[in-house]
């Protein structure tokens, strides 16, 4: 009799968990602030940042694709990085803008999972692309004579495909594990988008497997990649110091400084956010730190790689010059006959 009642209690408890899991059809995103006045103020810098990021990244992709001088492995990887930046910011910022503008801060359960999936996809892909770019600079500076032999088109394509496939696989694993969790106590997410740490903290299920997989992924894709980048730059710095001319040292360092600035921003924020257990998360602080890799990096990437890159600036000037020549030619074709008739 006692065993039967215990069995019924277990069935009821499981039914309660299932009911609550299916009952949560949407989450509430607390966002960056709960003050309507501050939300109105924040809307404008965020929409400006979003437009600037899309414009800058797609312009950089267009310049790389149209300029034959930029058809090199480094710029091929940079074009993929710009594409990831544009997609990554599009995953989170439109929802944030909608929340700031309309004060509707809800997101459906499946919409939240989709946001987690795509954000992790672009996060991991960007980490691997940044690592690949460090390897490209290592080969270019340490083995300049073998650069074209090592960084072949096939290798660049394989690196890029590997980065995207790794991102897709890792994202599918984490999203699938989140779908198995139960959310039976609260549906309020203390963040401005659906990210893994606040979702794991919100769940009433055992999240030890999720945390383990998050830690493993962070070690492989962030810590290990960061180690490879630092190792590459160790060899690069040693090679630069061996260059005798000051001009040669400046030129070698200028090709790496832009990438090093982006890596410093991105990796430090990602490692800090994802490598800790759920119990020590400080969501109020972490959501502001996440702005570094979800908003700031996509905005500054095209600025850094264009303003600090002589080849990109020359390609942009050449593109603007071609546009002016075409406009002048069209103007002359259209109005020259009228000018001739007037002169007669």
C-alpha positions in Angstrom: 0.0 0.0 0.0 2.9 2.3 0.9 4.7 1.5 -2.3 1.5 2.2 -4.3 1.0 5.6 -2.7 4.7 6.4 -3.3 4.3 5.5 -6.9 1.3 7.7 -7.3 3.2 10.6 -5.7 6.0 10.2 -8.2 3.5 10.1 -11.1 1.9 13.2 -9.8 5.2 15.0 -9.4 6.2 14.0 -13.0 2.9 15.2 -14.2 3.3 18.4 -12.4 6.7 19.0 -14.0 5.4 18.1 -17.5 2.4 20.4 -17.0 4.6 23.3 -15.9 7.1 22.7 -18.7 4.4 22.8 -21.3 2.5 25.6 -19.6 5.4 28.1 -20.1 4.7 29.3 -23.6 6.7 32.5 -23.3 9.4 34.2 -21.3 9.7 37.7 -20.0 13.0 39.5 -20.8 13.8 42.1 -18.1 16.1 43.9 -20.6 18.8 46.4 -19.6 16.5 48.6 -17.6 12.9 48.7 -16.4 12.6 52.5 -16.6 10.5 53.6 -19.6 12.3 57.0 -19.7 15.8 55.3 -19.9 14.4 52.8 -22.4 13.4 55.6 -24.7 16.9 57.1 -24.4 18.6 53.7 -25.0 16.6 53.0 -28.2 18.4 55.6 -30.3 22.0 54.5 -29.6 21.1 50.9 -30.1 19.3 51.4 -33.4 22.3 53.6 -34.5 24.7 50.8 -33.5 22.6 48.2 -35.3 22.4 50.2 -38.6 26.2 51.1 -38.3 27.1 47.4 -37.7 25.1 46.2 -40.7 26.3 49.0 -43.0 29.9 48.6 -42.0 30.1 44.8 -42.2 28.2 44.5 -45.5 30.2 47.3 -47.0 33.4 45.6 -45.9 32.2 42.3 -47.5 31.3 44.2 -50.7 34.7 45.9 -50.9 36.5 42.6 -50.4 34.4 40.8 -53.0 34.8 43.6 -55.6 38.5 44.4 -55.1 40.8 41.9 -56.7 43.7 43.1 -54.5 41.7 41.9 -51.5 41.2 38.4 -52.9 43.6 36.9 -50.4 43.2 34.3 -47.5 43.2 37.0 -44.8 40.4 39.0 -46.4 38.4 35.9 -47.3 38.4 35.1 -43.5 37.6 38.7 -42.7 34.6 38.6 -45.1 33.3 35.6 -43.3 33.9 37.3 -39.9 31.9 40.3 -41.1 29.1 38.1 -42.2 29.0 36.4 -38.8 29.0 39.8 -37.1 26.0 41.0 -39.1 24.1 37.8 -38.4 25.1 37.7 -34.7 23.8 41.2 -34.0 20.6 40.5 -36.0 19.9 37.6 -33.7 19.7 39.8 -30.6 19.4 43.5 -31.4 16.0 43.6 -33.2 14.3 42.0 -30.2 16.0 44.5 -27.9 14.9 47.4 -30.1 11.4 46.1 -30.1 11.4 45.9 -26.3 12.8 49.4 -25.9 10.4 50.9 -28.4 7.1 49.1 -27.6 7.8 48.0 -24.0 6.7 44.4 -25.0 9.3 42.3 -23.4 7.9 38.8 -24.0 9.4 36.1 -26.2 7.8 32.7 -27.0 9.4 29.6 -25.7 10.4 28.3 -29.1 11.5 31.8 -30.1 13.8 31.8 -27.1 15.3 28.4 -28.1 15.8 29.6 -31.7 17.6 32.7 -30.4 19.9 30.6 -28.2 20.6 28.3 -31.1 21.6 31.1 -33.6 23.5 33.1 -31.0 25.7 30.2 -29.9 26.2 29.3 -33.6 27.6 32.7 -34.5 29.5 33.0 -31.2 31.5 29.8 -31.8 32.0 30.4 -35.5 33.4 33.9 -34.7 35.8 32.4 -32.1 37.1 29.9 -34.7 37.4 32.5 -37.4 39.4 34.8 -35.2 41.7 31.9 -34.4 42.1 31.1 -38.1 43.0 34.8 -38.8 45.7 34.6 -36.1 47.1 31.5 -37.9 47.0 33.3 -41.2 49.0 36.2 -39.7 51.5 33.7 -38.1 52.1 32.1 -41.5 52.4 35.5 -43.3 55.0 36.9 -40.9 56.9 33.8 -39.8 56.9 31.9 -43.2 56.3 34.6 -45.9 58.0 32.6 -48.6 55.7 29.6 -48.1 52.6 31.7 -47.4 50.9 31.0 -50.8 51.8 27.3 -50.5 50.4 26.9 -47.0 47.4 29.2 -47.2 45.9 27.6 -50.3 42.3 28.1 -51.4 41.5 24.6 -50.4 42.8 25.1 -46.9 41.0 28.4 -46.5 37.7 26.8 -47.6 38.2 23.9 -45.3 39.0 26.2 -42.3 35.8 28.3 -43.0 33.6 25.3 -43.5 35.0 23.7 -40.4 34.2 26.9 -38.4 30.6 27.0 -39.6 30.1 23.2 -39.1 31.6 23.3 -35.6 29.3 26.2 -34.7 26.2 24.4 -36.1 27.1 21.2 -34.2 27.9 22.8 -30.9 24.7 25.0 -31.1 22.5 22.0 -31.8 23.9 20.1 -28.8 23.2 23.0 -26.4 19.8 23.9 -27.8 18.8 20.2 -27.6 19.8 20.0 -24.0 17.9 23.2 -23.1 14.7 21.7 -24.7 14.9 18.9 -22.1 14.9 21.2 -19.2 11.8 22.1 -17.1 10.9 25.7 -16.3 8.3 25.4 -13.5 8.9 28.3 -11.1 9.4 31.4 -13.1 9.5 32.6 -16.7 11.4 35.9 -16.1 14.8 36.0 -17.7 17.1 38.7 -16.3 18.7 39.5 -19.7 18.0 41.4 -22.9 18.1 38.2 -25.0 17.8 34.4 -24.4 21.3 33.3 -23.4 22.4 30.0 -21.8 23.5 31.3 -18.3 20.2 33.0 -17.4 18.2 30.1 -18.9 20.1 27.5 -16.8 19.7 29.6 -13.7 15.9 29.8 -14.3 15.4 26.1 -14.8 14.1 23.9 -12.0 15.7 20.8 -13.5 19.1 19.3 -12.9 21.4 21.4 -15.2 24.6 19.7 -14.3 24.9 18.1 -17.8 24.2 21.5 -19.5 26.8 23.2 -17.3 29.3 20.5 -18.1 28.8 20.7 -21.8 28.9 24.5 -21.6 32.2 24.3 -19.7 33.7 21.8 -22.2 32.6 23.9 -25.2 34.1 27.0 -23.6 37.4 25.3 -22.9 37.6 23.9 -26.5 36.3 26.9 -28.4 37.3 29.8 -26.2 40.2 28.9 -23.9 42.0 26.5 -26.3 41.5 28.9 -29.2 42.7 31.8 -27.1 45.8 29.7 -26.3 46.5 29.1 -30.0 46.1 32.8 -30.7 48.5 33.8 -27.9 51.0 31.1 -29.1 50.7 32.5 -32.7 51.3 36.0 -31.5 54.3 34.8 -29.4 56.0 33.5 -32.6 54.8 36.7 -34.5 56.4 39.1 -31.9 59.6 37.1 -31.9 59.7 37.3 -35.8 59.0 41.0 -35.7 61.9 41.7 -33.3 64.2 39.9 -35.7 63.3 42.3 -38.5 66.1 44.9 -38.8 64.4 47.8 -40.3 62.0 50.0 -38.2 59.7 50.4 -41.2 59.5 46.6 -41.6 58.6 46.2 -37.9 55.8 48.8 -38.2 54.4 47.2 -41.3 54.4 43.7 -39.7 52.9 44.9 -36.5 50.2 47.0 -38.3 48.8 43.8 -40.0 48.3 42.2 -36.6 47.2 45.1 -34.3 43.6 45.3 -35.6 43.1 41.5 -35.0 44.7 41.7 -31.6 42.3 44.5 -30.5 39.2 42.5 -31.5 40.5 39.3 -29.9 41.1 41.1 -26.6 37.6 42.4 -26.5 35.8 39.3 -27.6 37.6 36.4 -25.9 37.9 38.1 -22.5 34.1 38.7 -22.3 33.1 35.2 -23.7 35.5 33.3 -21.4 34.3 35.3 -18.3 30.6 34.7 -19.2 30.5 31.0 -20.0 33.3 29.3 -18.0 31.7 29.7 -14.6 29.1 27.5 -12.9 25.5 28.7 -12.7 25.7 29.3 -8.9 28.2 32.2 -9.2 26.5 34.0 -12.1 25.7 37.6 -11.4 23.0 38.2 -14.1 22.7 41.9 -13.4 26.4 42.4 -14.2 26.7 39.7 -16.8 24.1 41.1 -19.2 26.1 44.3 -19.4 29.3 42.4 -20.0 27.6 40.5 -22.8 27.1 43.8 -24.6 30.9 43.6 -25.5 30.5 40.5 -27.7 26.9 40.9 -28.8 26.8 44.6 -29.7 30.2 46.3 -29.3 32.3 43.8 -31.3 30.1 43.7 -34.4 30.1 47.5 -34.5 33.9 48.1 -34.0 35.1 45.2 -36.2 34.5 46.9 -39.6 35.8 50.2 -38.1 39.0 48.7 -36.8 39.7 46.6 -39.9 39.0 49.5 -42.3 40.6 52.5 -40.5 43.7 50.6 -39.4 44.1 48.8 -42.8 45.8 50.5 -45.6 44.7 48.0 -48.3 41.0 48.3 -47.3 41.2 52.1 -47.3 42.8 52.1 -50.8 40.2 49.7 -52.1 37.4 52.0 -50.6 39.0 55.1 -52.2 39.3 53.2 -55.5 35.6 52.2 -55.3 34.5 55.8 -54.6 36.7 57.0 -57.4 35.2 54.6 -59.9 31.7 55.7 -58.8 32.6 59.4 -59.5 34.1 58.5 -62.9 31.0 56.6 -63.8 28.8 59.5 -62.7 30.9 62.0 -64.7 30.7 59.7 -67.8 27.0 59.4 -67.5 26.6 63.1 -67.0 28.6 63.9 -70.1 26.7 61.3 -72.2 23.4 62.8 -71.1 24.2 66.5 -71.3 27.0 66.9 -73.8 24.7 67.1 -76.8 22.8 69.9 -75.1 26.0 71.7 -74.3 27.2 71.4 -77.9 23.8 72.8 -79.2 23.9 75.6 -76.8 27.5 76.5 -77.8 26.4 76.5 -81.5 
